Amino acid sequence: METLEAKKTVPPFPKEKHWLFGSGYLLRENAHMVMPDLIAKYGEIFSLSLPLTRLVIAAKPEYAKYVLVDNNKNYQKSLAYDMLKLLLGNGLLTSEGEFWKKQRRLAQPAFHKQKLADLTAMMVRRAQNEVDSMKSKAESGEYYDVAPQMTNLTLEIISEAIFSNGVDDKADLISRQITMLNQYATDKLNAPIRFPPMFPTPANVKERKAVKILDKIIFDIIDKRRKEGVSKSDLLSMLLDARDEDTGEAMTNQQLRDEVMTIFIAGNETTANAMTWTLYLLSQNPEAEEKMIQEIDKKLDAGVELNFQNVLGFQYVRQVIDESMRLFPPAWIVGRRNTEEDEIGGYTIKKRTNVLMPIWYFHHSEKYWDEPLKFKPERFSPELKNNIDRYVYFPFGGGPRLCIGNNFAIMEMQIILILMYRKYKFRLKEGFPVEPEPLITLRPKYGMVMKVEKRNKQQ
């Protein structure tokens, strides 16, 4: 009788079930689009099964807040982060407990507002160089994939922020490895049987090779900096100089590698995707595009310089970014795994269950947004923004593990948009298929083929 009662307290399972994949197969294709239908059918909390894995979808703001904030000490990173450990090691994104707290304390100063202010001029310079290089594309009228362009630009910015000199000569090589590893991690999540990383499957061999390439680049930079013994005004020097307040210990090379790799990958991949989606949305919404351009022109015509404080004053540019990340959140789902049995929504959540909070669903639900599929930056105006539940809109996660680089990313995107739309507009190729691909991050499945057009008004 006790067993029967226990079964009743588990969140409901879909009736559909595959003999090998369990009910988890329902998320194998277009998981972000399938999720709302499952929620409508089974409720705001339900279970899915995968071989050797328990999943619960928690699709209510109160549940997300409970897991990410109220009872966060009972929750660690979920299965998806296990897939990322081979790449990121024990960095901020994947580490847990006291070690994570220690690393967070050491890394936090690198993202303080003063440090961000120091990096603004570099972001402006990099973005302006990219704008200048677009002249030939604008004159030729050629269509090209802007996704790699955004990837390379954000890679240049984050690499110079970390390493001072950047990694310009290796940008393409790094970008290819990141793309491959993103796909491998997603394939592993969807696989019914997951072989250990050291098992020599073709995918594991390729994965290790990609990680080895990235490791060599980063370890070489760390070794060179240690030998130079010179502190620079970049994030790597801040991490090298950081000391634990209790023990006085510095980070080891491996710890440095893991933190640098985490900042490097997270600071490139998510921002590049967000920028690509923003260019697309602006191309499809000329009224919002024109309103943003008017703000840019008005301020720059008045002689406003792009420094840290002034960039924050481009309010509508920020609203465009916020609304873009609502429609296409770079992290489309966030997960945690409980260390002890818990209860959510009146249901028992068994120990070591992966609790997934579908950010895409929250951001697109008619329950929380008026005309949720429309691009309306006005939702994030100063007078309305504070009314938005922070667990209905949370593109950077929430709770103690809120993304440490969120302000860096927002500043970077604002600067890129301001400088690019000062001179140009982007237009999607007619008939080009635009489809989100829910990998670890939300990428445009086929890239984003557009052309850049010179604006009529030139300074």
Long-range contacts (C-beta under 8 A, 24 or more apart in sequence): 6-348, 9-346, 9-347, 9-348, 10-47, 10-347, 10-348, 10-350, 11-43, 11-45, 11-46, 11-47, 11-56, 11-344, 11-345, 11-347, 11-349, 12-42, 12-43, 12-46, 12-47, 13-46, 13-47, 13-48, 13-49, 14-38, 14-41, 14-42, 14-46, 14-48, 17-49, 20-51, 20-192, 21-50, 21-51, 21-192, 22-48, 22-49, 22-50, 22-51, 23-47, 23-48, 23-49, 24-48, 24-49, 24-50, 24-53, 24-55, 28-190, 30-438, 31-333, 31-438, 32-332, 32-333, 32-358, 32-360, 32-361, 32-436, 32-438, 32-442, 35-59, 35-358, 35-360, 35-361, 36-361, 36-364, 36-365, 39-358, 39-361, 44-345, 45-344, 45-345, 45-347, 50-192, 51-192, 51-193, 53-79, 53-354, 54-350, 54-352, 54-353, 54-354, 55-353, 55-354, 55-356, 56-344, 56-347, 56-349, 56-353, 56-354, 56-355, 56-356, 57-356, 57-358, 58-344, 58-345, 58-355, 58-356, 58-357, 59-357, 59-358, 59-361, 59-362, 60-345, 61-362, 61-368, 61-389, 61-391, 61-392, 62-391, 63-344, 63-345, 63-357, 64-357, 64-362, 64-391, 64-394, 64-398, 65-391, 65-398, 66-344, 67-336, 67-344, 67-355, 67-357, 68-334, 68-336, 68-357, 68-391, 68-397, 68-398, 68-399, 68-401, 69-398, 69-399, 69-400, 71-342, 72-336, 72-399, 72-400, 72-401, 74-338, 74-339, 74-340, 74-342, 75-336, 75-337, 75-338, 75-339, 75-355, 76-336, 76-337, 76-338, 76-339, 77-335, 77-336, 77-337, 78-335, 78-336, 78-337, 78-354, 78-355, 78-356, 79-189, 79-335, 79-337, 79-354, 80-185, 80-189, 80-335, 80-440, 81-335, 83-185, 83-188, 83-189, 83-440, 84-185, 84-440, 86-197, 86-207, 86-208, 86-211, 87-181, 87-185, 87-211, 87-214, 87-261, 87-265, 88-258, 88-261, 88-262, 88-265, 89-254, 89-257, 89-258, 89-261, 89-262, 90-255, 90-258, 91-258, 91-259, 91-261, 91-262, 91-263, 92-259, 92-262, 92-263, 92-404, 93-262, 93-266, 94-262, 95-258, 102-244, 103-255, 103-259, 104-404, 105-244, 105-245, 106-239, 106-242, 106-243, 106-244, 106-251, 106-259, 107-239, 107-242, 107-259, 107-263, 107-404, 108-404, 109-238, 109-242, 110-235, 110-238, 110-239, 111-404, 111-405, 111-407, 111-408, 113-308, 113-407, 115-235, 115-238, 116-308, 116-407, 116-408, 116-411, 117-307, 117-308, 117-309, 118-233, 119-161, 119-408, 119-411, 120-306, 120-307, 120-308, 120-311, 120-411, 120-415, 121-307, 122-157, 122-160, 122-161, 123-157, 123-411, 123-412, 123-415, 123-416, 124-306, 124-415, 124-419, 126-153, 126-156, 126-157, 126-160, 127-153, 127-157, 127-415, 127-416, 127-419, 127-420, 128-419, 130-416, 130-419, 130-420, 131-419, 131-420, 131-422, 131-423, 131-424, 134-420, 134-423, 134-424, 134-452, 137-451, 137-452, 138-424, 138-452, 138-453, 138-454, 139-454, 141-451, 141-453, 142-451, 143-429, 143-449, 143-450, 143-451, 144-449, 144-450, 144-451, 145-447, 145-448, 145-449, 146-276, 146-279, 146-426, 146-447, 146-448, 146-449, 146-450, 147-272, 147-273, 147-276, 147-443, 147-444, 147-447, 147-448, 148-175, 148-447, 150-271, 150-272, 150-273, 150-275, 150-276, 150-279, 151-175, 151-268, 151-269, 151-272, 153-272, 153-275, 153-416, 154-267, 154-268, 154-271, 154-272, 154-275, 154-412, 155-268, 155-272, 157-412, 158-263, 158-264, 158-267, 158-268, 158-271, 159-264, 160-234, 161-234, 161-235, 161-267, 161-408, 162-234, 162-235, 162-236, 162-260, 162-263, 162-264, 163-221, 163-234, 163-236, 164-232, 164-233, 164-234, 164-236, 164-237, 167-217, 167-221, 170-217, 173-213, 173-217, 174-214, 174-217, 177-210, 177-211, 177-213, 177-214, 178-214, 178-265, 178-268, 178-269, 180-206, 180-207, 180-210, 181-207, 181-210, 181-211, 182-269, 182-439, 182-440, 182-441, 182-443, 183-439, 184-210, 185-439, 185-440, 186-438, 186-439, 186-440, 214-261, 215-257, 218-257, 218-260, 218-261, 218-264, 219-253, 219-257, 222-253, 222-256, 222-257, 222-260, 223-253, 226-253, 235-260, 235-263, 236-260, 263-405, 266-403, 266-405, 267-405, 267-408, 267-409, 269-330, 269-441, 270-330, 270-331, 270-409, 270-441, 271-330, 271-409, 271-412, 271-413, 273-328, 273-330, 273-441, 273-442, 273-443, 273-444, 274-321, 274-324, 274-325, 274-328, 274-330, 274-409, 274-413, 275-413, 275-416, 275-417, 276-444, 276-448, 277-324, 277-325, 277-327, 277-328, 277-442, 277-444, 278-320, 278-321, 278-324, 278-413, 278-417, 279-426, 279-448, 279-450, 280-428, 280-434, 280-444, 280-448, 280-450, 281-320, 281-323, 281-324, 281-327, 281-328, 281-375, 282-320, 282-421, 282-425, 282-426, 283-425, 283-426, 283-427, 283-428, 283-450, 284-375, 284-428, 285-375, 288-320, 288-375, 288-376, 288-377, 289-421, 289-425, 291-316, 291-377, 292-316, 292-317, 292-320, 292-377, 292-417, 292-421, 293-421, 293-425, 293-455, 296-417, 296-418, 296-421, 296-422, 297-422, 297-457, 300-418, 300-422, 300-459, 301-459, 306-415, 306-418, 306-419, 308-411, 311-411, 311-414, 311-415, 311-418, 314-414, 314-418, 315-381, 315-382, 316-377, 317-414, 317-417, 317-418, 318-380, 318-410, 318-414, 319-377, 319-378, 319-379, 319-380, 319-381, 320-377, 320-417, 321-410, 321-413, 321-414, 321-417, 322-377, 322-379, 322-380, 322-385, 322-393, 323-375, 323-376, 323-377, 323-379, 323-380, 324-375, 325-395, 326-363, 326-369, 326-379, 326-393, 326-395, 327-363, 327-364, 327-373, 327-375, 328-436, 328-442, 329-359, 329-360, 329-363, 329-395, 329-442, 330-395, 330-441, 330-442, 331-359, 331-395, 331-396, 331-397, 331-441, 331-442, 332-358, 332-359, 332-360, 332-436, 332-438, 332-441, 332-442, 333-357, 333-358, 333-359, 333-360, 333-438, 334-359, 334-394, 334-397, 359-394, 359-395, 360-438, 360-442, 362-391, 362-392, 362-393, 362-394, 363-392, 363-393, 363-395, 365-392, 368-392, 421-455, 422-455, 422-459, 423-454, 423-455, 423-458, 424-452, 424-453, 424-454, 424-455, 425-452, 425-453, 425-455, 426-450, 426-451, 426-452, 426-453, 427-451, 427-452, 427-453
